[in-house]
Amino acid sequence: MSKKKAFPLNAWYTAAYDVEVGRSLLARTICNQNVVLYRKQDGTAAALANACWHRLVPLSLGRLEGDNVICGYHGLEFDDTGRCVYMPSQETINPSACVKSYPLVERHRFLWIWPGDPALADPALVPDLHWNDDPEWAADGKMIEVACDYRLVVDNLMDLTHETFVHGSSIGNRAVAEAPFEASHSDRFAYITRWMHDIDAPPFWRAQLGKPGNVDRWQIIRFEAPCTVTIDVGVAPAGTGAPEGDRSHGVNGFVLNTITPSTDKTCLYFWAFARNYDLKNQARTHQLREGVAGVFREDELVLEEQQKAIDANPDHEFYNLNIDAGSMWARKLIDRMIAAEERPAMTVIAAE
């Protein structure tokens, strides 16, 4: 019996922040595939399989020369399409000498890679994280390598009840766990909307608002299969109209999250926090990035311990509560994408 796949391959995954990739060779593991990333002389990025055609030595151990990657073992040279253009001690190049090249799209300060069928790599399907480079927003973030199944990170983001208990010193308080929420979904998205009316603001949001008194707080989560979660967050003085659509008295942010499976039990978690207030204050941008990084370190600890417990109890089945509605729908959408790859012919028939 074959092991059930954990992630689809025909999807855009974040391989790196744009600033991580330059005129050197960066190795990453994406969906159990080893890749090497670099920029050509004109600044465009390229991605190749990180294994030389000759003896499978990682190309990331070599070097760049012009726009070509030179293997650090025997000097075979590959262009950005993966074709070998030089072999030592011979004039004739074996026509089979090539390595896989991957479709890449650079958007919203991320490099997105398509590990599946390159013929299906439609740039229009890159998730919308425009807040990360929109001039109307100030944003910054980081990447975390987390030793857990990427779906555990998705679960964590789709149920923010845990803020009350994991992040009580910063963004959480009892109101998060007690507030009602609404869940909805479409063929590609799942949504959770939670409003907390006339509550005490937790420390993080009290500092951002800079005003006394109770607040109306919102968390509007959107999951895009297979692994991107945007969370519209903020607070406004209670009764000033935020639930009705007037956020002008408050502060608004977007937590941007996209999680890339590295292996079946490890992932690359790319995140950013964007705000639409005090845009020119770079010190505040830095402070927010480091503050949010501290919050996510708390998540990282919990998720890695959860993965250890899952590994130690392979036959355990999770029990779902009402608060798991968002993560349940997210997993259903992921499973549908995986099933579509495994039964492409049936998918075409069903669509006709």
N, C-alpha and C positions, 0 to 999 in steps of 0.2 A: 504493500500500500504506500503510495507516494505521499510525501509530506505536503500539507496544504500550503500554498504560497501565501506569503505575508504581505506582498505588495505587488501592484501592477508594474510592468515595465514601460508600457506605452503612456507615459506621462512626463511632464516637465518637473524636474527636481532641481533645487538649488545646489550647485556644486561648490560655490564660493561667493564671498563678497567680492565685488569688483576690484577692490584695493588689494586683495590677497594675491591676485594673479598678475604677473609682470614678466620681465625678461629673465625668468628662471623657471625651473621645472617644479611644479607643485603636484605631489601625489595625493590622491583621494580615493577612497573606496565608496562607490555609489551602487546601491542595490546589488551587492556582492560582486561588483565588477571593478577591477583596479584601473584607474584612469590617471593620465598625466595632463595637467593643464598648463598653458603658457600663452604669452602674447607674441604675435608676429611683429615685425618691425613697423607696420602701419598701425599697431595698437589693437587690432582685432584679436580676439581670443580663439584658441583652438584646443581640442581635447582628443587625445589618442588613447588606445588601450596601452596600459603601462606594462608591456611585456614585449621584448624584441622578438621578431619573427624567427631569428636564428637560434637562440638558446634560452629564450624566455626571461632573460635578465631584465629587471625593471628599467625602462627608459629613463625614469626619473633619476637614476644614478649617473646618467650621462650629462650632456650639455646642449645648449642651443648654439647654432651657428647660422646666422642669417635667420631664415624662417624655418630651418630644418632642425630636427632632433637627432643628435649623434649618440648612438648607443655607447655607453661607457665601458663595454666589454671588448667588442671587436670592431667598433667603429662604423657599423652599418648606419646609413643616413636615411631618414624618413621625412617626407614633406608633410604639410598640414592635412593632406587627404589620407595619410597613412601609407602612401606608396613609397617603396624603397627606391632611392635614386642613386645610391652608391654602395658598393660592396668592396671590401679590401681584396687586393691581389687578383682581380679579374675585371674584364671589360664588360662581359655579358651579365646582365642582372636577371636573376630568376623572376619570371613574370608573376609568380605566386607570392613573391616577397612583399607582403604588406601587413599592416596592422589596422585594426578597426579605428575609424574616426567617428566622432559623435557629433550630432547636431547641437549647436550652442546658440542661445539667445541672451543678449545682455540687456537687462531691463530692471528698472527700479533698484539700481545699485547692486543687483545680484547677477551672477552668471547661472543660467538655467541650462541643464543638460537633459537630453532625451536618451535613456538607456535602451529603449526598445526598438521597434521597427522604424528606421529613419524615414521611410516613405510616409509615415503617419505623423511626423513631427511638424505640426501646424503651429507657427508662432502665435496665432490668435488664441491658442489655448493656455498661454502663459498666465498664471494667476495675477490678478490685479492687486498690486501692492504700491500703488502710485503715491501714497502718502509719504513713502520713503524718500522721494526726490521731488515732490511737489513744492514749488516756492511758497505756497500758502501754509506749509507745515515745516516744522523743524524736527528732524529725526536723527537718531543714531542708535546703534545696537551692536550686538556681538554674535559669535557662534559658540555653542557649547557642544562638546562631544559627550554624549550621555550613553552609559552602558545599559541600555534597555531597548526593547522593541519600540519602534517609532510610534506605534499605535497607543502605547501607554502615555506618551506625551500628548497625543490628540485627546485621549480620554481626560487627561488633567485639564486641558484648556476648555473642553466642552462642558465641564462641570466645575464652576468656580465656587461651589459650596466650600471647597477645601480652603479657600482664603481665610475663613473664620478660624480654622484650626492650625494651618501651616504658616499663615502670614499675619497672625494677629497683631504683631508689633508694627506693621507697615500698612498694608492695604486691606486687611480683613477686620471685621467685627461681627457681632452676633446677627446683625441685620442681614448679612449676605445669606447665611444659612436659613433664616426664617422667611425671607421674602419669596412670594410666589413667582413663577416664571411661565413663559409660553414657549412651546417647541413647535417648529414647523420644518418642512423640507420640500425639496424639489428633486429632479433627477440627478442634479449635480451638487446641490448645496443643502446644508442643514443649518438651522437657525435656533438660537436660544435668546430670548429677550427677558431681562429682569429689571424691574424698577423698584427702588427702595425709597419710599416717601417719608419725608420729615424724620430723618434719622441723624444720629451723631456721626460726623465724618471720621473715618479712621485717620491715623496720623499722616500718612502720605498725602491724602487728598485734602486734609485740613491745611497742610503746608502749601499745596498748590493753589488752593482757593484764596487763602490769606484773609478770610473773613470769619467772624464769629457766628455762632448759631447753627441750628440744624440745617440739613441739606436734603435735596432730592438727588439720588444717585442712580446711574444707569450702567448696564452692561448688556451690550447687544453683540452677540457672537455670531459670526458667519464662518462655517466650515465649507471649504471647497475641496472635493475629492481629488487626489487621495490624501493630501497632507498639509493644506494651508488653512490657517485660522486667523481671521482678523477680528479684533474685539474693539468695538466703539465704547469708550468708557468716559466717565466724567461726573462732576458734581456741580450743583448750582444751589444758591440759597433756597431753602424750602419755600414753596409757594410762588416762585418768580416765573413759572411757566415752562420749565424744562420738559415735563411730561407732555405738554401740549405742543412742543416744538420750538419754544423760545429758549435757547441756551446762552443767550447773550450776557446773562448775569453770572455765568459760571465758567468753568474750564473744561476743555474737551481734549481727549487724547485718543490715539489708536495704538493698540498693541498688535504688532505685526509678527506673525509666526509662520514659518514654513519649515517642516521637519523632513529631512532626507534620510531614508533608510541607508545605512552603511552596510551592515550585515543584518542577519535575522534578529540579532539581539543587541545591536548598537546603532546609534543614529547621530546625525549632525543636525543640531537644533539652531537654526538661524532666527534671530528675533531683532526687532527694533521697536522703540517707543517714539511715536510722533505726536507733536502737540501743535495747536493752532494759536497759541498765546505766547507773548514775550519771545518772539521769533529771533531777535537779534542777540539774545543773551547766550553766548557760547558757553559761559560758565554753567548756566542752568542746564544746557544740553548735556554737558559732561556729568553734572551732578545727577541728572535723571538717569543717564545710561548706567552709571555705577550703582545707583540706588536700585534700579530694576534688576541689574545683574545680581545684586545681593538677594533679592526676592527669588529669582530663578535658581540660585544656588540651593535655596531651601527645597524647591521642587526637585532638583537634580538628586539630592540626597534621598528623598522619599521614593522617587521612581526607580533608582538603582537598587534600593533595598526591596522594592516590590518585585523587580525582575528576579532577584535572588530567591525570593520566596516562591515565585512561580516556577522557577527551575527546580526547586526542592520539592514541589508538590505538583508534578506534571498532570495528575489526573483530577485536580481540583477544578470545579466549574464555578464561575463567578455568579453571584446572585445580584440581580439588578433592582435598584430602587427607583423611585420617581425621578430623583435627581440625575439618573443615568440616561435620560431620554436623548439628550444631545449626542453623547458618545455612542449610544446604540445605533442612532441613525447614521452617524459618521462611519461606523464599522460596516453597516449595511451597504452604504455607497461604495466603500472600498471593495467589499466583497463582490459587488456587481461589476466593478471594473476588472477585477481579477477573473471573474467568470466569463466576461466578454472576450478576454484574451484566450482563455482556454477553449471556448466554443465559438470561434469567429463565424463559422458557417451558420450556426443556429441563430446568432445575433443578426446576421443579414436577413435571414428568412423572417425573423420576428419583426424586423423593421419594415418589411414590404407590405 
